[in-house]
Amino acid sequence: MRVAVVGAGIMGASAALALADRGHQVTIYDRHPPGHDRGSSHGRSRIVRAAYPDPFFTEIMVEGHPMWRDLQDRIGHQIEGGLLHEVGLILFGRPDSAMVADTIRSLRDLDVPHEVVPGDRARDQWGLEIRSEEVAVLTPEAGWVHAANAVAGTIDLAMQQGAIFIQEAADPRALIGQFDRVVACVGAWAREMFGVDATVTCQTVAYVDLGRSWRGPVYIEDSPDFVYGFPGERGSTTVKVGVHTPGLLIDPHKETRPQNDAMIERILQFARERFGVENPEIDEVVTCLYTNTADEDFRWGEDDGVIWASPCSGHGFKFGPWIGARLADFAEGKRSPADWPRFNRR
Ligand SMILES: Cc1cc2nc3c(=O)[nH]c(=O)nc-3n(C[C@H](O)[C@H](O)[C@H](O)COP(=O)(O)OP(=O)(O)OC[C@H]3O[C@@H](n4cnc5c(N)ncnc54)[C@H](O)[C@@H]3O)c2cc1C
């Protein structure tokens, strides 16, 4: 089949690779060059985890995590900065909170390897200020992927299988007729293109200088604003920290991506409280489009012959290879978007 894929963030790249791997002739369109910073898939790191309070997402990642390992085997060792870094993940908070208790239940029910570490031991083990009344849920088969490498490496692999990349804006509906199938993965632009009920905000993450190196697992704090972060990279005294609470609404067509000072302050507060650093300093600030549906479920469907998907919400990257494979299934007619009713909506 000749298939057009519009959008080359992690979702379009993954769909293109899945289709190219299955022998289809793929043409990828993006208005920006691969690796650009105008969407949601740029930067160094994204969390990969099966630890979710909602078993629906845990179950998907039970399938999705091995797909990252496959990609790691194919390209991870050849790229500077690597691809999948399985350093483990801890989600910490009070054991009676819904987030912690439900996550433990999801992991247990789906046989995902995990350990519930008491707060005092967690503090000694990882040098994070986890309180005595808290616990840390450790999942060793988790960590982070190098986002820019994942997108670029996935597109490169697809091109090695014959896919071509065209740098131009495309209207997916106008491509019908020129291709057997059209797949659109336009991220934040799915709101206007497919009427997805999502908000698009500008999110700020920061690299904080702790003045010492910190090389533990990826961490998520169970707090109302859901602070998360990554270990430092080799030779660096900075760690990347972000906040899940959506920032200010933004029009994705606007060139500017303003930094959010309230988020920076929350990130510094986390560094003071959890890393015990008196005067943490911001080393670098990164901004990014965040697309969220109210329930944080993704959205996909088929419209006028166009198969579309948007992992609306700040947690979509880890599902990239799995969603790419599902989009390839839809294009081949093996499965339908309606097989996942939670996603088959606007
Ligand atoms: C700060 C931040 C932290 C995050 N942390 C995590 C995390 O730790 N773990 C996790 O799993 N997820 C995380 N996410 C979410 C994840 O990054 C996104 O869900 C994912 O990158 C979305 O990918 P996408 O391909 O759908 O969208 P995008 O990457 O935005 O790609 C869409 C592409 O479509 C192109 N496009 C749009 N319209 C057209 C058109 N008409 N013609 C041609 N091209 C077009 C755009 O140029 C763009 O390249 C985070 C997101 C942010 C912003």
The ligand as an SDF file (V2000), in Angstrom:
LIG
                    3D

 53 58  0  0  0  0  0  0  0  0999 V2000
    7.2100   18.9800   28.9280 C   0  0  0  0  0  0  0  0  0  0  0  0
    6.6570   17.6600   28.4830 C   0  0  0  0  0  0  0  0  0  0  0  0
    6.9830   16.5280   29.1960 C   0  0  0  0  0  0  0  0  0  0  0  0
    6.4720   15.2970   28.8200 C   0  0  0  0  0  0  0  0  0  0  0  0
    6.8470   14.1910   29.5190 N   0  0  0  0  0  0  0  0  0  0  0  0
    6.4400   12.9810   29.1100 C   0  0  0  0  0  0  0  0  0  0  0  0
    6.9500   11.8210   29.7430 C   0  0  0  0  0  0  0  0  0  0  0  0
    7.7870   11.9050   30.6450 O   0  0  0  0  0  0  0  0  0  0  0  0
    6.5190   10.6150   29.3050 N   0  0  0  0  0  0  0  0  0  0  0  0
    5.6120   10.5010   28.3020 C   0  0  0  0  0  0  0  0  0  0  0  0
    5.2440    9.3630   27.9750 O   0  0  0  0  0  0  0  0  0  0  0  0
    5.1220   11.5890   27.6660 N   0  0  0  0  0  0  0  0  0  0  0  0
    5.5230   12.8130   28.0380 C   0  0  0  0  0  0  0  0  0  0  0  0
    5.0730   13.9350   27.3890 N   0  0  0  0  0  0  0  0  0  0  0  0
    4.0550   13.8040   26.3310 C   0  0  0  0  0  0  0  0  0  0  0  0
    4.6550   13.4450   24.9960 C   0  0  0  0  0  0  0  0  0  0  0  0
    5.8670   14.1230   24.7790 O   0  0  0  0  0  0  0  0  0  0  0  0
    3.6260   13.7300   23.9100 C   0  0  0  0  0  0  0  0  0  0  0  0
    2.4290   13.0250   24.2070 O   0  0  0  0  0  0  0  0  0  0  0  0
    4.1320   13.2950   22.5390 C   0  0  0  0  0  0  0  0  0  0  0  0
    5.4160   13.8120   22.2710 O   0  0  0  0  0  0  0  0  0  0  0  0
    3.1550   13.7500   21.4620 C   0  0  0  0  0  0  0  0  0  0  0  0
    3.6800   13.3250   20.2090 O   0  0  0  0  0  0  0  0  0  0  0  0
    2.9110   13.6140   18.8470 P   0  0  0  0  0  0  0  0  0  0  0  0
    3.6720   12.9390   17.7830 O   0  0  0  0  0  0  0  0  0  0  0  0
    1.4700   13.2950   19.0060 O   0  0  0  0  0  0  0  0  0  0  0  0
    2.9230   15.2050   18.7030 O   0  0  0  0  0  0  0  0  0  0  0  0
    4.0970   16.1750   18.1840 P   0  0  0  0  0  0  0  0  0  0  0  0
    5.4060   15.7400   18.6850 O   0  0  0  0  0  0  0  0  0  0  0  0
    3.6860   17.5650   18.4890 O   0  0  0  0  0  0  0  0  0  0  0  0
    4.0940   15.9430   16.6300 O   0  0  0  0  0  0  0  0  0  0  0  0
    3.0870   16.4550   15.7860 C   0  0  0  0  0  0  0  0  0  0  0  0
    3.7480   16.8290   14.4830 C   0  0  0  0  0  0  0  0  0  0  0  0
    2.7740   17.1510   13.5120 O   0  0  0  0  0  0  0  0  0  0  0  0
    3.2990   18.1820   12.6960 C   0  0  0  0  0  0  0  0  0  0  0  0
    2.1720   18.7980   11.9950 N   0  0  0  0  0  0  0  0  0  0  0  0
    1.0610   19.3380   12.5370 C   0  0  0  0  0  0  0  0  0  0  0  0
    0.2270   19.7320   11.5610 N   0  0  0  0  0  0  0  0  0  0  0  0
    0.8280   19.4250   10.3840 C   0  0  0  0  0  0  0  0  0  0  0  0
    0.4630   19.5760    9.0250 C   0  0  0  0  0  0  0  0  0  0  0  0
   -0.7170   20.1090    8.6440 N   0  0  0  0  0  0  0  0  0  0  0  0
    1.3120   19.1560    8.0720 N   0  0  0  0  0  0  0  0  0  0  0  0
    2.5170   18.6000    8.3990 C   0  0  0  0  0  0  0  0  0  0  0  0
    2.8960   18.4370    9.6810 N   0  0  0  0  0  0  0  0  0  0  0  0
    2.0650   18.8420   10.6470 C   0  0  0  0  0  0  0  0  0  0  0  0
    4.0250   19.0730   13.6810 C   0  0  0  0  0  0  0  0  0  0  0  0
    4.9740   19.9010   13.0500 O   0  0  0  0  0  0  0  0  0  0  0  0
    4.6570   18.0500   14.6070 C   0  0  0  0  0  0  0  0  0  0  0  0
    5.9600   17.6860   14.1860 O   0  0  0  0  0  0  0  0  0  0  0  0
    5.5820   15.1940   27.7280 C   0  0  0  0  0  0  0  0  0  0  0  0
    5.2560   16.3350   26.9900 C   0  0  0  0  0  0  0  0  0  0  0  0
    5.8070   17.5400   27.3440 C   0  0  0  0  0  0  0  0  0  0  0  0
    5.4680   18.7390   26.5250 C   0  0  0  0  0  0  0  0  0  0  0  0
  1  2  1  0
  2  3  1  0
  2 52  2  0
  3  4  2  0
  4  5  1  0
  4 50  1  0
  5  6  2  0
  6  7  1  0
  6 13  1  0
  7  8  2  0
  7  9  1  0
  9 10  1  0
 10 11  2  0
 10 12  1  0
 12 13  2  0
 13 14  1  0
 14 15  1  0
 14 50  1  0
 15 16  1  0
 16 17  1  0
 16 18  1  0
 18 19  1  0
 18 20  1  0
 20 21  1  0
 20 22  1  0
 22 23  1  0
 23 24  1  0
 24 25  2  0
 24 26  1  0
 24 27  1  0
 27 28  1  0
 28 29  2  0
 28 30  1  0
 28 31  1  0
 31 32  1  0
 32 33  1  0
 33 34  1  0
 33 48  1  0
 34 35  1  0
 35 36  1  0
 35 46  1  0
 36 37  1  0
 36 45  1  0
 37 38  2  0
 38 39  1  0
 39 40  1  0
 39 45  2  0
 40 41  1  0
 40 42  2  0
 42 43  1  0
 43 44  2  0
 44 45  1  0
 46 47  1  0
 46 48  1  0
 48 49  1  0
 50 51  2  0
 51 52  1  0
 52 53  1  0
M  END
$$$$
